[in-house]
Every structure is written in structure tokens, then in C-alpha cells.
Amino acid sequence: MKKLSIFMPAIRTENWDAMYQSIEKSCTTLPWELVLCGPFELTEFLKGKTKTKHVKDFGSPSRCAQLASFECEGDLIFHCVDDALMLEGSIDSCLKQYKLVCGKKDIINCKYREGLNYQGESMRQDYWYAWGHDALRLPGIPRHYKMSCHHILDAEYFREMGGYDCSFLYQNFNLHDFIFRCQWNGSSVIESQVDVTSCDHGQADHKVIEDAHNEHDYPLFKKIYGSDSNALQGRKIDLNNFSNSPLVWNKRFKNGIPKSYNELVRE
């Protein structure tokens, strides 16, 4: 392991400085970089940090995550979200675990907490299994498969697998889809020994995400996995599939492109 790239779609600028500072306390044993992709410029604090990259894009979160992944220089990558704070020493723990138990195809599921004002508690154990969720109990998803929304894995393997399917708008069901494709391809998904992040909940910008979930992403997911028990057989994703997604996510930016996150929330 030479370097870790932490990448994500990013819109919540008010969280970024604290997130960066939390990474400094969480990852101390390996060089790292933070790669953000979204519509808003870096904060003044982050502009002064050489470990941070920013890709400007107005597309969906899925498209932005895929674009961010292209800028990752690390041999390991860590997908996360920008309403998360890294818990002290937690990334170090994952990297040690990865070195001990993972081959090239294997994935560390970075367990997270979620709650209002970062007050969430650890998830129940069956939360990390697909069939621990009603929406994922579908014929095309094997009962024993695990899920992972935040994950550390080999960067080259991520690209070999095509990354995320950007026909999904938000990053939820395409994360599941990616992890299921990896498991079908022989990957082991291994839970982190500690909670890695604590995520906020109930953000003012979340309505459009709920709409994308209900109106587009879950219907698409059910179309793929809802009836065919062999849905994963032969399922391949082109790494450049992001190019088929709109340059501007009109659901988010229906009133034009705001100049800042605060302006977006006010709308």
C-alpha cells in the first residue's frame, strides 16, 4: 500500500473543513488525498491543502463519484460521502485489516453510524447484509450477499469492474449494484473492525435525493434484480458509462446553477 485516495460526490461545502480535519486524525499511517467532485468550489481552508483535489461537475451524484474516481492516484481507494466525519484512528484500523486479510479483489466494508448531528449509534449486524433490508430481498440478489456503501478496495480492481453504474442518479442502489457485481466476480466483503465514519442525517438538500430514489433509482434497480435470479450473470459496466448521463442534473438544478450550497438550500 502506497497511498489512499478518498473520493466522493460533494455538495455540502459547510461540512468539508471538518471532514478534512477528521481524516487527518483517522489516517496517520499512509499518505492520502481527498478527491471531491461537484458544482461548488473548494473552501478557502481546503484551497490551501495540497492533499485535496476538486473536479467541477453539475451532474448527478453517481456521475460525480465516477469522475472523482478517475482523479484518484492511490493504489487503494475509499468511497465515502461529504456528510461524514471520520472517527479517530478508524481508517488506520481498516488499512491494517486490509493488509492482513485482503487480496486484490477483496473489499473492506467501512461501517458507519448515521444520525441527526452525528449522534447515530452503531448499526445492527444484519444491516450489512443485503437481505437485512426489505428493498434488497429480490430474486437477483443472493441471500448471503453483503452490502457496503463506504468501501476500501484496490483502485485497479475498481476500474476493471467498471466502477459505478451512472444510469442511477443517486449513490445508493448503484453502490449495492457495484458490491454485488464484485461478489459475483469472487470478491469477499469484510466488515471493518470498528465504525469508520459518523454521518449526519436530515439535511435540507435531501428532498431531491428522496425523489430520485423513489421515482427513478429503485424502479431501475427492481428492473435489473427484481425478477431474474441470474441477473448478475454477464452483468458488465463500462467504466466510461458516466458519459451517457446528463451534464447537468436538472432535478437538483431546476432553477439554474446556484453560486453556493447555502443558495441551493434557500431555493
C-alpha positions as CSV (number, residue, x, y, z in Angstrom):
1,M,0.0,0.0,0.0
2,K,1.5,3.3,-1.1
3,K,-1.3,5.8,-1.0
4,L,-5.1,6.0,-0.2
5,S,-7.4,8.1,-2.3
6,I,-10.7,9.2,-0.5
7,F,-13.2,10.2,-3.1
8,M,-16.8,11.2,-3.2
9,P,-19.5,13.3,-4.9
10,A,-19.5,16.6,-2.9
11,I,-22.0,19.4,-2.5
12,R,-22.1,20.2,1.2
13,T,-19.3,22.7,1.5
14,E,-20.1,23.6,5.1
15,N,-19.0,20.1,6.1
16,W,-15.8,19.8,4.1
17,D,-13.3,21.5,6.5
18,A,-14.4,19.4,9.5
19,M,-14.3,16.3,7.3
20,Y,-10.8,17.0,6.2
21,Q,-9.6,17.6,9.8
22,S,-11.3,14.3,10.8
23,I,-9.3,12.5,8.1
24,E,-6.1,13.8,9.5
25,K,-6.8,12.1,12.8
26,S,-8.2,8.9,11.2
27,C,-5.5,8.2,8.6
28,T,-2.0,8.6,10.0
29,T,-0.1,5.5,8.7
30,L,-0.4,6.0,5.0
31,P,-0.2,9.0,2.6
32,W,-3.7,10.1,1.5
33,E,-5.6,12.5,-0.8
34,L,-9.2,13.8,-0.8
35,V,-10.9,14.0,-4.2
36,L,-14.2,15.9,-4.3
37,C,-16.5,16.2,-7.4
38,G,-19.4,18.6,-7.5
39,P,-20.7,22.1,-8.5
40,F,-19.1,24.3,-5.8
41,E,-15.5,25.5,-5.4
42,L,-13.3,24.3,-2.5
43,T,-13.5,26.3,0.7
44,E,-10.7,28.7,1.5
45,F,-9.4,26.3,4.0
46,L,-9.2,23.4,1.5
47,K,-7.7,25.6,-1.2
48,G,-4.6,25.7,0.9
49,K,-4.3,21.9,1.3
50,T,-2.2,20.1,-1.2
51,K,-3.9,16.8,-0.4
52,T,-7.2,18.0,-1.9
53,K,-8.4,17.8,-5.5
54,H,-11.6,19.2,-6.8
55,V,-13.4,18.2,-10.0
56,K,-16.2,20.7,-11.1
57,D,-19.3,19.0,-12.4
58,F,-23.0,19.6,-12.4
59,G,-24.1,16.0,-13.0
60,S,-25.8,13.5,-10.7
61,P,-24.0,12.2,-7.6
62,S,-23.3,8.9,-9.4
63,R,-21.7,10.7,-12.3
64,C,-19.7,12.9,-9.9
65,A,-18.4,9.8,-7.9
66,Q,-17.3,8.2,-11.1
67,L,-15.5,11.3,-12.3
68,A,-13.8,11.7,-8.9
69,S,-12.5,8.1,-9.1
70,F,-10.6,9.0,-12.3
71,E,-8.6,11.5,-10.4
72,C,-7.5,9.1,-7.7
73,E,-3.8,8.5,-7.6
74,G,-3.8,6.0,-4.8
75,D,-3.4,2.3,-5.2
76,L,-6.2,2.0,-2.7
77,I,-9.4,4.0,-2.9
78,F,-12.0,4.8,-0.2
79,H,-15.5,5.8,-1.4
80,C,-17.3,8.0,1.1
81,V,-19.8,10.9,1.4
82,D,-19.4,14.5,2.3
83,D,-21.8,14.5,5.3
84,A,-19.4,12.1,7.1
85,L,-16.8,12.6,9.8
86,M,-14.0,10.0,10.1
87,L,-13.6,8.6,13.5
88,E,-10.2,8.9,15.1
89,G,-7.8,6.0,14.0
90,S,-10.6,4.3,12.1
91,I,-9.0,4.4,8.6
92,D,-5.7,3.3,10.1
93,S,-7.6,0.3,11.5
94,C,-9.1,-0.5,8.1
95,L,-5.8,-0.3,6.3
96,K,-4.2,-2.7,8.8
97,Q,-7.1,-5.1,8.4
98,Y,-6.9,-4.8,4.6
99,K,-3.2,-5.6,4.6
100,L,-3.8,-8.7,6.7
101,V,-6.8,-10.2,5.1
102,C,-7.5,-8.8,1.6
103,G,-6.4,-9.9,-1.8
104,K,-6.8,-7.8,-4.9
105,K,-10.5,-8.5,-5.3
106,D,-11.4,-8.1,-1.7
107,I,-13.2,-5.1,-0.1
108,I,-13.3,-3.6,3.3
109,N,-16.9,-2.5,4.2
110,C,-16.3,0.6,6.2
111,K,-19.1,0.6,8.7
112,Y,-20.8,3.9,9.5
113,R,-23.2,5.4,12.0
114,E,-25.9,7.8,10.9
115,G,-28.0,10.2,13.0
116,L,-29.0,13.8,13.4
117,N,-26.0,16.0,14.3
118,Y,-23.7,12.9,14.1
119,Q,-25.4,11.3,17.1
120,G,-26.1,7.9,15.4
121,E,-25.3,4.6,17.0
122,S,-23.6,1.5,15.5
123,M,-25.8,-0.4,13.1
124,R,-27.3,-3.8,13.8
125,Q,-25.1,-6.6,12.5
126,D,-27.6,-7.8,9.8
127,Y,-27.7,-4.2,8.4
128,W,-24.5,-5.1,6.5
129,Y,-26.3,-8.0,4.6
130,A,-28.4,-7.3,1.6
131,W,-31.3,-9.4,2.9
132,G,-31.3,-7.3,6.1
133,H,-33.2,-4.7,4.0
134,D,-36.7,-5.3,2.6
135,A,-35.8,-3.4,-0.6
136,L,-32.9,-5.7,-1.4
137,R,-34.8,-9.0,-0.9
138,L,-35.0,-9.6,-4.6
139,P,-34.6,-12.8,-6.8
140,G,-31.5,-11.5,-8.4
141,I,-29.6,-10.9,-5.2
142,P,-28.2,-14.0,-3.4
143,R,-29.4,-14.2,0.2
144,H,-25.9,-14.4,1.6
145,Y,-24.5,-11.3,-0.2
146,K,-23.2,-8.4,1.8
147,M,-23.6,-4.7,1.1
148,S,-21.3,-1.7,1.5
149,C,-22.0,1.9,0.9
150,H,-18.5,3.1,2.1
151,H,-15.7,0.8,1.0
152,I,-11.9,0.5,0.6
153,L,-10.6,-1.5,-2.3
154,D,-7.9,-1.8,-4.9
155,A,-8.1,1.1,-7.4
156,E,-7.2,-1.0,-10.4
157,Y,-9.8,-3.6,-9.5
158,F,-12.5,-0.9,-9.1
159,R,-11.8,0.2,-12.7
160,E,-11.7,-3.4,-14.0
161,M,-15.2,-3.8,-12.6
162,G,-16.4,-0.6,-14.4
163,G,-16.9,1.4,-11.2
164,Y,-20.5,2.7,-10.6
165,D,-23.4,2.4,-13.0
166,C,-24.3,6.1,-13.6
167,S,-27.7,5.3,-15.0
168,F,-28.6,5.5,-11.4
169,L,-28.9,9.1,-10.2
170,Y,-28.1,8.9,-6.5
171,Q,-25.4,6.8,-4.8
172,N,-27.3,4.1,-3.1
173,F,-28.5,1.4,-5.4
174,N,-25.5,1.7,-7.7
175,L,-23.3,1.1,-4.6
176,H,-25.3,-2.1,-4.0
177,D,-25.0,-3.0,-7.6
178,F,-21.3,-2.5,-7.6
179,I,-20.7,-4.6,-4.5
180,F,-23.0,-7.3,-5.8
181,R,-21.1,-7.4,-9.1
182,C,-17.8,-7.7,-7.2
183,Q,-19.1,-10.6,-5.1
184,W,-20.3,-12.4,-8.2
185,N,-16.8,-11.9,-9.5
186,G,-15.3,-13.6,-6.5
187,S,-14.7,-10.7,-4.1
188,S,-15.0,-11.1,-0.3
189,V,-16.6,-8.2,1.5
190,I,-15.2,-7.9,5.0
191,E,-16.7,-5.7,7.7
192,S,-14.3,-3.2,9.3
193,Q,-13.5,-4.0,12.9
194,V,-14.6,-0.5,14.0
195,D,-17.1,2.1,12.9
196,V,-15.2,4.2,10.4
197,T,-17.5,7.2,9.9
198,S,-20.3,9.1,11.6
199,C,-22.8,10.6,9.2
200,D,-25.2,13.4,9.6
201,H,-28.9,13.0,8.8
202,G,-31.8,15.1,7.8
203,Q,-30.1,17.7,5.6
204,A,-32.2,20.4,3.9
205,D,-31.0,19.3,0.5
206,H,-32.3,15.8,0.8
207,K,-35.7,16.1,-0.9
208,V,-34.4,15.7,-4.4
209,I,-32.5,12.6,-3.3
210,E,-35.6,11.0,-2.0
211,D,-37.4,11.8,-5.2
212,A,-34.6,10.2,-7.3
213,H,-34.7,7.2,-5.0
214,N,-38.5,6.7,-5.4
215,E,-39.1,7.8,-8.9
216,H,-36.0,6.6,-10.8
217,D,-33.4,4.6,-9.0
218,Y,-35.4,1.9,-7.2
219,P,-37.6,1.2,-10.2
220,L,-34.4,0.8,-12.3
221,F,-32.9,-1.5,-9.6
222,K,-36.0,-3.6,-9.5
223,K,-36.0,-3.9,-13.3
224,I,-32.5,-5.4,-13.1
225,Y,-32.8,-7.5,-9.9
226,G,-36.5,-7.9,-9.3
227,S,-37.3,-11.0,-11.4
228,D,-34.3,-12.7,-12.9
229,S,-32.4,-15.0,-10.5
230,N,-29.4,-14.8,-12.9
231,A,-29.4,-11.0,-13.1
232,L,-25.7,-10.8,-12.1
233,Q,-24.6,-13.3,-14.7
234,G,-22.9,-11.4,-17.5
235,R,-23.7,-8.0,-16.0
236,K,-20.9,-5.7,-17.1
237,I,-20.5,-1.9,-16.7
238,D,-18.4,0.3,-19.0
239,L,-16.0,2.5,-16.9
240,N,-16.9,5.4,-19.2
241,N,-20.7,4.9,-18.7
242,F,-20.8,8.3,-17.0
243,S,-20.7,9.9,-20.5
244,N,-24.3,8.7,-21.1
245,S,-25.6,10.7,-18.1
246,P,-26.7,14.4,-18.4
247,L,-24.0,17.1,-17.9
248,V,-26.5,18.9,-15.6
249,W,-28.7,17.1,-13.0
250,N,-31.8,19.0,-13.7
251,K,-33.7,17.6,-10.7
252,R,-31.2,19.3,-8.5
253,F,-30.6,22.4,-10.5
254,K,-34.1,23.0,-11.9
255,N,-33.8,26.7,-11.1
256,G,-30.3,27.0,-12.7
257,I,-26.9,26.6,-11.1
258,P,-26.7,28.4,-7.7
259,K,-23.4,30.0,-6.7
260,S,-23.1,28.3,-3.3
261,Y,-24.5,25.5,-1.2
262,N,-26.3,28.0,1.0
263,E,-28.0,29.5,-2.0
264,L,-29.1,26.0,-3.1
265,V,-30.6,25.2,0.3
266,R,-32.5,28.5,0.3
267,E,-34.1,27.6,-3.0
